[in-house]
Amino acid sequence: MQPTPKPFFETLHVLLDAEGEITFGELLDAAGEQTYGFLVLLLSLPNLIPGLNLGLAPVGGIGLIGLGAQMAWGIPHPWVPSRIQAQPIHKGRIKDALAKFEAQLGRFRWRGAAQKPLSHRWMGACIAWTGFLLAIPVPLPFGNQLPAAILCLLGAALLEERPAWAWIGAAASLGNTIYFASSFGFATRAILKAFHALVH
């Protein structure tokens, strides 16, 4: 029998199903001690939505860099500006993205998987770096969605305290870095060749 998700996911669904407007701060209050994992998940989910991710990726990426830096620094609870906490949440889109993410996440809940607290310092460094990859405006296939999916997995690893997910996310972040670096290298060489052809 597969392990069941932590009650927080149920709490999140209840909040998103409730009538009326809900603010970012209210979701943070519901997260409690799981604020870091929840924030990583919440800032990453909208970037999985085609179209919506184009405008939100740089903002979400910068927020995740700051969040990861706070984790790596060892700050117990993240600082979030009151203006951001007062912002309303687009519940419909978040709920749809959450449902799709949970369906994919279920594939990783294999039998016997260990659950134990994760090191917030190295997780914070990995989240900050992947947030940087998300913030870069790259005209590549899955340029925003790939780092967003990795960040969602890292956020879920924090929420459910699953080291295996964290290692998968870290490996995927490394792969994402190589993908971006090789693509930039190829584009740079192509531009240089075109420039030399024009000059000569």
NORRAPE-V694138 format. One line per field, one symbol per residue. psi: psi as a letter, one per 40 degrees, with the letter a starting at -180 (. if undefined). burial: 1 if it has 9 or more other C-alpha atoms within 8 Angstrom, else 0. Layout:
BEGIN
psi = ???
burial = ???
END
This chain:
BEGIN
psi = hiiiiiedddddddddeiiiiiiddddddddbefddddddddddddeehhddddddddddddddddddddddeehdhihhiddddehihgdddddddddddddddddegihehihiiihddddddddddddddddhghgihfdddddddddddddddddeghddddddddddddddddddddddddddddddddddddd.
burial = 00000001001110110000011111110110011111111111111110011101111111111111111100000100000111100010011011000000100010000000010110111111111111100000001111111111111111111111110011011001100000000000000000000000
END
